[in-house]
Amino acid sequence: MAEKVVLAYSGGLDTSIIIPWLNENYGYDVIAFIADVGQGEDIDAVVAKAYATGAKKAIVKDLREEFLREYVFPTVRAGAVYEHKYLLGTSIARPVIAKHQVEVALAEGATALAHGCTGKGNDQVRFEHAFQALAPHLKVIAPWREWTLKSREDCLDYAEAHGIPVEASRTKIHSRDRNLWHVSHEGGELEGTDKPVDPTTWRMSKSPQDAPDREEFVEIGFEAGVPVSVDGQKLPPVQLVELLNEIGGRNAIGRIDIVENRFVGMKSRGAYETPGGTLILEALRQLEALTLDRETEHFKESLALKYAELVYFGLWFTPLRDALDAFFAKTEENVTGSVKLALYKGNISVVSRTSDVSLYSADLSSFTMGASYDQKDAEGFIKILGLPARVRAQVLGQKAKHKELAK
């Protein structure tokens, strides 16, 4: 009986040719694992394609709610944005896919795991670190690090030679990754830095030129740092994100074109669309400004950068990420309330922020003097704060005088 390998299968160019390649080079029975994380594809067609290209079995899991609840929302709660720009849409999805891929392998008695990540990318690290953390005894096969194919054009030649239909072509060479949270675009004109993103590249969002000529308002409600409602209506995670993607997308929200530092060491350019996520993160920041004290808010910002690195680097299944989650869960206990945003041609402005646990006091903040703040207290506070500066100035002044007298 042939050994079994479980392949993380999407039906895209890379994984489409990996099934016959594994059959030819390893002789394994290939089990295609198809994770539905909201990529918006015809899953039945993807399953049919897996069988047509040589898979012995295809297994589908609907991971959309788990993806949002257990991976996306904790990352949002942390305020994690890689290099202040990237909302980690691809990065967050890899650990949930890898986790269930391992579970399938264990249930099916497979001896190996395979993925279609290139040897230049971050995803190989994300998948394989998860594999090592969850099932270190399973063999890992990464065809891009083994085969002689060097480019996407080579992959297209291989697909044509084996009669495998693929959506990519030599004139439409973008590599895309889509899920409920975002869609990423790489390749094609994006491989240089001297050209703009082709207008036909974008998928989830309108351009500012095509967006409505009027403001649209949306109110997002949170409980303990987690989004729970839109315009006062409580929604389950999948419906909530889908609705905000639709609202943000039609108002040209969430497009970025960035050069980022990959974990493997090189710089790469990518175009990302995260319309709903951009709205959620902006609203959460505004609510935190009301509900977090200064020291917590500032310290949280520093740890958010570390959390973003852990997610981007593929280090989800680590004690540090678990520990940081506990910290962020604590900081967000009172981040409950709602924020109303106005959207207009790619711009977001804040209309209102409300919370029953707001730390904002109009009495304290007002220029009108009130009983709750005695301005005379500031004099002593400033003197104590400035004590080190005064001592230093006096010491340095005395030294300067001594030098003058010594001349």
C-alpha positions in Angstrom: 0.0 0.0 0.0 1.3 3.4 -1.0 2.2 6.0 1.7 -0.2 9.0 2.0 0.7 12.6 1.8 -1.7 15.5 2.7 -1.4 18.5 0.4 -2.7 21.9 1.4 -4.7 22.4 -1.9 -6.2 25.5 -3.3 -6.6 24.6 -7.0 -4.3 27.4 -8.0 -1.4 27.1 -10.4 1.1 25.8 -7.9 -1.0 23.2 -6.1 -2.7 22.1 -9.3 0.6 20.8 -10.7 1.9 19.5 -7.4 -0.6 16.6 -7.3 0.7 15.0 -10.5 4.3 15.9 -9.5 3.9 14.1 -6.2 2.5 11.0 -8.0 5.4 11.0 -10.4 8.2 11.7 -8.0 7.1 10.1 -4.8 4.4 7.6 -5.7 2.3 8.7 -2.7 -1.4 8.6 -2.6 -2.2 12.3 -2.5 -5.0 13.6 -0.2 -6.0 17.1 -1.1 -6.9 19.1 1.9 -9.1 22.1 1.0 -9.6 24.7 3.7 -12.5 27.1 3.2 -11.3 30.4 4.8 -13.6 32.5 2.7 -11.7 32.6 -0.5 -14.9 32.9 -2.4 -14.3 30.0 -4.8 -16.5 27.2 -6.0 -15.4 24.5 -3.6 -17.1 21.7 -5.5 -15.1 22.7 -8.6 -11.9 22.7 -6.6 -12.7 19.2 -5.3 -13.5 18.0 -8.8 -10.2 19.4 -10.1 -8.2 17.7 -7.3 -9.6 14.3 -8.3 -9.2 15.1 -12.0 -5.5 15.8 -11.5 -4.7 12.6 -9.5 -5.8 13.0 -5.9 -6.9 9.8 -4.3 -9.1 11.8 -1.8 -10.2 15.3 -1.3 -11.2 16.6 2.2 -12.9 20.0 2.7 -13.3 21.8 6.0 -15.2 25.0 6.5 -12.9 27.0 8.8 -14.3 30.5 8.2 -15.7 31.1 11.7 -12.7 29.5 13.5 -10.4 31.6 11.3 -12.1 34.8 12.4 -12.8 34.0 16.1 -9.5 32.2 17.0 -7.0 33.9 14.6 -8.2 37.2 13.1 -9.9 38.7 16.0 -7.1 38.1 18.5 -4.7 39.7 16.0 -7.1 42.7 15.7 -7.4 42.9 19.5 -3.7 43.1 19.7 -3.6 45.9 17.2 -1.1 44.0 15.2 -0.1 45.6 11.9 3.2 44.4 10.3 5.5 47.4 9.7 2.6 49.7 10.4 1.0 48.9 7.0 0.1 45.2 6.5 -3.0 43.8 8.2 -1.6 40.3 8.0 -4.4 38.7 5.9 -2.3 35.9 4.4 -0.2 35.4 7.5 -3.1 34.9 9.9 -4.7 32.2 7.7 -1.7 29.9 7.5 -1.7 28.6 11.1 -5.4 27.6 11.0 -5.0 25.8 7.6 -1.8 24.1 8.8 -3.5 23.0 12.1 -6.3 21.3 10.3 -4.0 19.8 7.6 -2.1 18.1 10.4 -5.4 16.8 11.9 -6.3 15.3 8.6 -2.9 13.7 8.2 -3.2 12.1 11.6 -6.7 10.9 11.0 -5.9 9.5 7.6 -2.7 7.8 8.7 -0.5 9.9 6.4 3.2 10.0 6.8 3.9 13.3 5.0 2.6 16.8 4.6 3.1 19.0 1.5 2.5 22.6 0.5 2.9 24.8 -2.6 4.9 27.6 -1.0 7.9 28.9 -2.9 11.4 28.8 -1.5 11.5 32.6 -1.5 8.4 33.3 0.5 7.2 33.6 4.0 4.5 30.9 3.7 6.9 28.0 3.7 8.0 29.1 7.2 4.4 29.6 8.4 3.3 26.1 7.3 6.4 24.3 8.4 6.8 25.9 11.7 3.2 24.9 12.5 3.9 21.3 11.3 6.9 21.1 13.6 5.0 22.5 16.5 2.0 20.1 16.0 3.3 16.9 14.4 7.1 17.0 14.2 7.2 13.3 13.2 5.6 13.9 9.9 7.8 14.3 6.8 7.5 17.7 5.0 7.6 17.9 1.2 8.1 21.3 -0.4 8.1 20.8 -4.2 9.3 24.4 -4.9 12.5 23.5 -3.1 13.0 20.3 -5.0 11.7 20.5 -8.6 13.5 22.0 -11.6 10.7 24.5 -12.3 12.1 28.0 -11.8 9.2 30.4 -12.6 5.5 30.6 -13.0 6.0 30.3 -16.7 7.7 27.0 -16.1 4.7 26.0 -14.0 2.3 26.9 -16.9 4.4 24.8 -19.3 4.1 21.8 -16.8 0.4 22.3 -16.5 -0.1 22.4 -20.3 2.0 19.3 -20.7 -0.1 17.4 -18.2 -3.4 18.8 -19.5 -4.2 20.7 -16.3 -6.5 23.7 -16.7 -5.4 26.7 -14.6 -6.7 30.2 -14.3 -3.3 31.9 -14.5 -1.8 32.8 -17.9 1.2 34.4 -19.3 -0.6 37.7 -19.6 -2.4 37.3 -16.2 0.5 36.2 -14.1 -0.5 37.7 -10.7 -0.3 35.5 -7.7 -3.3 36.0 -5.4 -4.3 34.9 -2.0 -7.9 35.6 -0.8 -9.8 34.9 2.3 -12.5 36.5 4.4 -10.1 39.1 5.7 -8.3 40.3 2.6 -6.9 39.6 -0.9 -3.2 40.0 -1.8 -1.7 40.5 -5.2 1.9 39.8 -6.2 3.8 39.3 -9.4 3.3 40.9 -12.8 3.9 44.7 -12.7 4.3 44.5 -8.9 7.7 42.8 -9.3 9.1 46.3 -10.0 8.7 49.4 -7.8 8.6 52.0 -10.6 5.1 51.3 -11.9 1.6 51.8 -10.3 -0.7 48.9 -9.6 -2.7 48.1 -12.7 -6.3 49.2 -12.1 -7.6 45.7 -13.2 -5.6 44.1 -10.4 -7.9 45.1 -7.6 -10.7 42.7 -6.6 -12.5 43.6 -3.4 -12.6 47.4 -3.6 -13.6 50.2 -5.9 -11.2 53.0 -6.9 -11.8 56.4 -5.3 -12.8 57.6 -8.7 -15.6 55.0 -8.9 -16.7 55.2 -5.3 -20.0 57.0 -4.4 -20.0 60.9 -4.5 -21.4 61.0 -1.0 -20.4 59.9 2.5 -21.6 56.6 3.9 -21.8 56.1 7.6 -21.2 52.8 9.5 -21.2 52.1 13.2 -19.2 49.2 14.6 -19.8 47.8 18.1 -17.2 46.0 20.2 -17.2 43.9 23.3 -13.9 43.4 25.1 -12.0 44.5 21.9 -13.9 42.1 19.6 -16.2 43.4 16.9 -19.8 42.2 17.4 -22.2 44.5 15.6 -22.7 46.8 12.6 -25.1 49.7 12.8 -26.5 48.3 16.1 -27.3 44.8 14.7 -25.4 42.0 16.4 -23.9 39.6 13.8 -21.9 36.4 13.8 -18.2 36.8 12.8 -18.5 35.7 9.1 -21.6 37.9 8.4 -20.0 40.8 10.2 -16.8 40.8 8.2 -18.6 40.1 4.9 -20.8 43.1 5.5 -18.0 45.4 6.4 -16.0 44.2 3.4 -18.9 45.2 1.2 -19.3 48.6 2.8 -15.6 49.3 2.9 -15.0 48.0 -0.6 -17.6 50.1 -2.3 -16.1 53.2 -0.6 -12.5 52.5 -1.8 -11.4 51.6 1.8 -8.5 49.3 2.6 -6.1 49.4 -0.5 -2.4 49.5 0.2 0.6 49.2 -2.1 3.7 48.4 0.0 7.3 47.2 0.0 7.7 44.9 3.0 10.6 43.0 4.6 10.0 39.3 4.2 11.1 37.0 7.0 13.5 35.2 4.7 15.5 38.4 4.2 14.5 40.1 1.0 12.2 43.0 0.3 9.0 42.4 -1.8 6.2 44.4 -3.1 2.6 43.6 -2.7 -0.8 45.1 -3.1 -3.4 44.3 -0.5 -7.1 44.9 0.0 -8.6 44.7 3.5 -11.7 46.8 3.4 -13.6 45.4 6.4 -10.5 44.9 8.4 -9.4 48.5 7.9 -12.7 49.7 9.2 -12.6 47.4 12.2 -9.0 48.4 13.2 -9.7 52.1 12.9 -12.8 51.9 15.0 -11.0 49.8 17.6 -8.2 52.3 17.9 -10.7 55.1 18.4 -12.5 53.1 21.1 -9.3 52.3 22.9 -8.5 56.0 23.0 -11.6 56.3 25.2 -11.2 53.2 27.4 -7.5 52.5 27.9 -5.4 54.5 30.4 -2.3 56.2 29.0 0.4 53.7 30.3 -1.5 50.7 29.1 -2.3 52.2 25.7 1.4 53.1 25.1 2.8 49.8 26.3 0.2 47.9 24.2 1.5 49.7 21.1 5.0 48.3 21.7 3.8 44.8 22.2 1.5 45.0 19.2 4.6 45.3 16.9 6.0 42.2 18.4 2.7 40.3 18.0 2.6 41.4 14.4 6.1 40.0 13.8 5.2 36.7 15.4 2.2 36.3 13.1 4.1 37.5 10.0 7.1 35.2 10.8 4.9 32.2 11.2 5.4 31.8 14.9 1.8 31.4 15.9 2.2 28.1 17.8 4.6 29.5 20.4 4.5 30.2 24.1 5.3 33.9 23.5 2.2 34.4 21.3 0.1 32.6 23.8 1.4 34.8 26.6 0.8 38.0 24.6 -2.7 36.9 23.9 -3.3 36.7 27.6 -2.0 40.3 28.0 -4.1 41.7 25.2 -7.2 39.9 26.5 -6.7 41.6 29.8 -6.1 45.1 28.4 -9.2 44.8 26.2 -11.6 43.8 29.0 -13.2 47.3 29.1 -12.8 48.1 25.4 -16.5 47.9 24.9 -18.7 50.4 23.0 -19.2 51.7 19.5 -17.6 54.0 17.0 -19.4 55.6 14.1 -17.3 56.3 10.9 -17.9 58.3 7.8 -16.5 56.9 4.6 -15.8 58.9 1.5 -13.7 57.9 -1.5 -11.0 56.0 0.4 -11.0 58.3 3.5 -12.3 57.4 7.0 -13.3 60.1 9.5 -14.7 59.6 13.0 -18.2 60.8 13.7 -18.7 59.6 17.3 -17.2 57.4 20.0 -19.3 56.0 22.8 -18.6 53.7 25.7 -20.2 53.1 29.1 -16.7 52.6 30.5 -15.1 55.7 28.9 -12.3 57.3 30.8 -12.8 60.6 29.1 -14.1 63.3 31.4 -15.5 66.4 29.8 -15.2 68.2 33.1 -11.4 67.5 33.3 -10.8 68.2 29.6 -12.7 71.4 29.4 -10.9 74.8 29.3 -13.4 75.9 31.8 -12.1 75.5 35.3 -14.0 73.0 37.4 -13.9 71.6 40.9 -12.3 68.3 39.9 -8.9 69.8 38.9 -7.0 72.4 40.9 -4.5 74.1 38.6 -2.3 75.0 41.5 -1.4 71.3 41.8 0.4 71.6 38.5 3.1 73.8 40.0 4.4 71.2 42.4 4.0 68.4 39.8 6.2 70.3 37.3 8.8 71.1 39.9 9.2 67.5 40.9 9.2 66.4 37.3 11.9 69.0 36.5 14.1 68.2 39.6 16.7 66.0 37.6 17.0 68.8 35.0 17.5 71.5 37.6 20.2 69.4 39.4 22.0 68.7 36.2 21.9 72.4 35.1 23.3 73.4 38.5 26.1 70.9 38.5 27.1 71.7 34.9 26.9 75.4 35.7 29.2 75.0 38.7 31.7 73.0 36.6 31.7 75.7 33.9 32.4 78.4 36.6 35.3 76.4 38.0 36.8 76.0 34.5 36.6 79.8 33.9 38.3 80.5 37.3 41.0 78.0 36.5 42.1 79.8 33.3 
